Amino acid sequence: QVQLVESGGGLVQAGGSLRLSCTASGRAFSSSGMGWFRQAPGKEREFVAAIRWNGISTSYGDSVKGRFLISRDNAKNTVFLQMNSLKPEDTAVYYCAASTNVRYSAYVQTDGRDYDYWGQGAQVTVSS
């Protein structure tokens, strides 16, 4: 069983930065791929970023490439999402997710169906 708790959301002006954190309980974190997804009102869930269990490989959605950075600290069971140059269209609830079904995966999971644990979500609002 894995529990994920996000923090760091809030209100920021366009062009600003925020850093989201997601802390996981349980021993599965260090062998699991982690991802961030977001969902804006009236829209489908969107892939934002993902990172392999060892932090070596990452992947980003097209809309955030070059602006967002995902990283992890396995010693602290935490994954981060640094969001820079924020735009109003980045406004959404951001969800942290863990993919524990395949340990030490060789791949970065970008499909939400690959993830079996989800956090409660953190609201990010970017004002123009």
C-alpha positions in Angstrom: 0.0 0.0 0.0 1.3 3.4 -0.9 0.0 6.8 0.1 0.9 9.9 -1.8 0.6 13.4 -0.4 1.1 16.5 -2.6 2.1 19.9 -1.4 3.3 23.2 -2.8 0.3 24.3 -4.9 -1.1 27.8 -4.8 -1.7 31.0 -6.7 1.0 32.6 -8.8 1.2 35.2 -11.5 2.0 34.4 -15.1 5.7 34.0 -15.5 6.2 32.9 -12.0 7.4 29.6 -10.5 6.1 27.0 -8.1 7.5 23.7 -6.8 5.2 20.8 -6.1 6.3 18.0 -3.8 4.9 14.5 -3.4 5.9 12.4 -0.4 5.1 8.7 -0.4 4.7 6.2 2.4 5.9 2.7 2.1 9.0 1.0 0.8 7.9 0.7 -2.8 8.8 4.3 -3.7 12.5 3.7 -4.5 11.7 1.0 -7.1 8.7 2.7 -8.6 8.3 5.1 -11.5 6.6 8.3 -10.6 4.6 10.8 -12.6 2.7 14.0 -12.5 -0.6 14.5 -14.3 -3.0 17.5 -14.3 -6.7 18.1 -14.9 -8.3 21.4 -15.6 -12.0 22.0 -15.3 -13.9 20.5 -18.2 -10.8 18.8 -19.6 -9.4 15.4 -19.7 -6.4 14.4 -17.5 -3.2 15.3 -19.1 0.3 13.8 -18.7 2.8 16.4 -17.4 6.0 14.6 -16.4 7.4 11.2 -15.3 10.7 9.8 -14.0 12.2 6.4 -13.7 12.8 4.7 -10.4 16.5 5.7 -10.4 15.9 9.3 -11.6 18.1 8.8 -14.7 15.3 9.1 -17.3 12.5 11.5 -17.5 9.7 12.4 -19.9 7.6 15.6 -20.4 4.3 16.5 -22.0 4.7 18.8 -25.0 3.0 21.7 -23.3 5.5 21.8 -20.4 8.8 20.9 -22.1 11.5 23.4 -21.3 9.5 24.9 -18.5 9.0 22.1 -16.0 11.5 19.8 -14.3 10.8 16.5 -12.5 13.2 15.1 -10.0 13.2 12.7 -7.1 14.9 12.0 -3.8 14.6 8.3 -3.0 16.2 8.8 0.4 13.2 11.1 1.3 10.6 9.2 -0.6 9.8 12.4 -2.4 9.3 13.5 -6.0 9.3 17.1 -7.1 7.9 19.1 -10.0 9.6 22.5 -10.5 7.3 24.7 -12.6 8.8 27.7 -14.2 7.5 30.4 -16.7 4.0 29.5 -15.6 1.1 30.3 -17.9 -2.6 30.7 -17.2 -3.2 27.5 -19.2 -1.2 25.6 -16.6 -4.0 26.2 -14.1 -5.2 22.8 -13.0 -5.3 20.2 -10.2 -2.0 18.4 -10.3 -1.8 14.8 -9.3 1.2 12.7 -8.2 1.1 9.1 -9.2 3.1 5.9 -8.5 3.6 2.9 -10.7 4.4 0.1 -8.4 3.3 -2.9 -10.5 6.6 -3.1 -12.3 9.5 -2.7 -10.0 12.8 -1.2 -11.4 11.1 -0.6 -14.8 13.4 0.1 -17.7 10.9 2.6 -19.1 9.4 5.9 -18.2 5.6 5.5 -17.8 3.7 8.3 -19.5 0.2 6.6 -19.6 -2.0 7.2 -16.6 -3.1 3.6 -16.9 0.3 2.5 -15.8 -0.1 4.1 -12.4 -1.8 2.3 -9.5 -1.6 4.9 -6.7 -2.6 8.5 -6.9 -2.4 11.5 -4.6 -5.3 13.7 -3.6 -4.2 16.5 -5.9 -2.8 20.0 -5.5 -4.5 23.1 -7.0 -2.3 25.3 -9.1 -3.8 28.6 -10.3 -1.9 31.0 -12.6 -3.3 34.4 -13.0 -2.8 36.6 -16.1 
